[in-house]
Amino acid sequence: MKTRNFNTDIPTLGEAKIISPLKHHTKPEEPVKRFVSDEARIIVDVQMNHLAAAQKKIISFDQAGPREKIYFDPSKLKCAIVTCGGLCPGLNDILRSMVLELHHIYNVKTIYGIRHGLQGFIPDFGHDVMDLNPDSVSGIQNTGGSILGSSRGTQDISMIVDCLERMNIGILFLVGGDGTLMASKKIADKIEKRNLKISVVAIPKTIDNDIYLVSRSFGFDTAVDVATLAIKGAHNEAEAYPNGIGLIKLMGRHSGFLAATAALAQQDANFVLIPEVDISLNGKTGLLQALENRIIHRKHAVIIVAEGAGQNLFDDQKKDFDPSGNVILQDIGLFLKDKISQWFKAKNIPISLKYIDPSYIIRSLPANANDSVFCGFLGRDAVHAGMAGKTKLLISFWNNHYVHVPMDASAGKRKNIDPHGRLWQSVLETTGQDACFTD
């Protein structure tokens, strides 16, 4: 079902008339089970970020998967794949799954890898195009990063579409975060204005797990795994020394999903600080006093802070932006490290403070087994959508199903932790930090 001002229909380039090559891989007695009907919908219950709680919406999305008829002729099709933004576990798994599906299942032989993000479309950068085939992606799932490389920053949309025209690309696959989704939408809009028959399909990428209308993003499971190791290390360090304090900074610019989930996975944290909840630092009910109380009574403490937490503690000043247009955040980890040290020094209480920031280690690692499987589904369903002529969509996961989400519905919006929801309330129960912030 659709809701007012929230259209979940997916645009198509035209009628799909070509029998899918998957027919040849399907047993004659069970053709229906292999393919997904365009009428298949997955119903979800979504809390819209921009609406009041009373306006919770029940919506439905197209179910992802192979269609019985496709739009593109595989023998004449050229595809391009690009990875953008920060690194994330699973990028190579995504690339490999798409290339193998296009090559072996759909018999598409021309697949280009665009080097270093959207820069790869702009002639002035001079980045070579990489030919992708089963040999070039062999074993890449065992390595971190992206074999295509990446970059940040906006590029001229018209020049990108010019490049797609020159290369005679039929399907463009983009793997990236919110900035990439915004760029994908602009590229698709420009393609539509030029009346070109180019499908644009995105796979959302963020370790922060904060992309709107995406219940789970690839790489997040791996990030939680590695973050728990950092928490274990911080806890061991804190316990080993008198008045030991372990302070871990994790990723999460605007959403604290990684910090909260890692805290629940490894229940050693006493304080978890996230962007969705402002931090009170000083005073009888502030963090520093609560931390002192913890040290006096238990002799050690572990603090997890998301990188975007506590921005309310910094003086208002002119904001700087990175090449992708993101606000450059103040470093809450180092800030807290200094404030904690100053507080206990003023109280003449000796402490042993260990500060851990595993962010870049997490980003560049290979995906774990769960993420690798998840990436395979995302990559294959992206290929199915593109081959069917669907466009201006991203592949998402809801209610144990993979679905098509319109770019218009997701781009430019963000998913956040509900401070009154079960996830955050579970963190409060596990850490007991609510009881610490009292007189």
HELIX and SHEET records of a PDB file:
HELIX    1   1 PRO A   21  HIS A   25  5                                   5    
HELIX    2   2 PRO A   31  ARG A   34  1                                   4    
HELIX    3   3 ALA A   53  GLN A   55  5                                   3    
HELIX    4   4 PRO A   74  LYS A   76  5                                   3    
HELIX    5   5 LEU A   91  LEU A  100  1                                  10    
HELIX    6   6 GLU A  101  ILE A  105  3                                   5    
HELIX    7   7 GLY A  117  PHE A  121  5                                   5    
HELIX    8   8 PRO A  123  PHE A  125  5                                   3    
HELIX    9   9 ILE A  140  ASN A  142  5                                   3    
HELIX   10  10 ILE A  157  ARG A  166  1                                  10    
HELIX   11  11 ASP A  178  LYS A  193  1                                  16    
HELIX   12  12 PHE A  220  ALA A  240  1                                  21    
HELIX   13  13 PHE A  257  ALA A  265  1                                   9    
HELIX   14  14 LEU A  287  ARG A  298  1                                  12    
HELIX   15  15 GLN A  311  LEU A  313  5                                   3    
HELIX   16  16 ILE A  332  ALA A  346  1                                  15    
HELIX   17  17 SER A  359  ARG A  363  1                                   5    
HELIX   18  18 ALA A  369  MET A  387  1                                  19    
HELIX   19  19 MET A  407  SER A  410  1                                   4    
HELIX   20  20 ARG A  422  THR A  431  1                                  10    
HELIX   21  21 GLN A  433  CYS A  436  1                                   4    
SHEET    1   A 2 ILE A  18  ILE A  19  0                                        
SHEET    2   A 2 LYS A  69  ILE A  70 -1                                        
SHEET    1   B 9 ARG A  41  VAL A  46  0                                        
SHEET    2   B 9 LYS A  57  GLN A  63 -1                                        
SHEET    3   B 9 HIS A 401  PRO A 406 -1                                        
SHEET    4   B 9 LEU A 393  TRP A 398 -1                                        
SHEET    5   B 9 SER A 199  PRO A 204  1                                        
SHEET    6   B 9 ILE A 171  GLY A 176  1                                        
SHEET    7   B 9 LYS A  78  THR A  83  1                                        
SHEET    8   B 9 THR A 110  ILE A 114  1                                        
SHEET    9   B 9 VAL A 129  ASP A 131 -1                                        
SHEET    1   C 4 PHE A 271  LEU A 273  0                                        
SHEET    2   C 4 HIS A 300  ALA A 306  1                                        
SHEET    3   C 4 GLY A 244  LEU A 250  1                                        
SHEET    4   C 4 SER A 352  ILE A 356  1                                        
END                                                                             
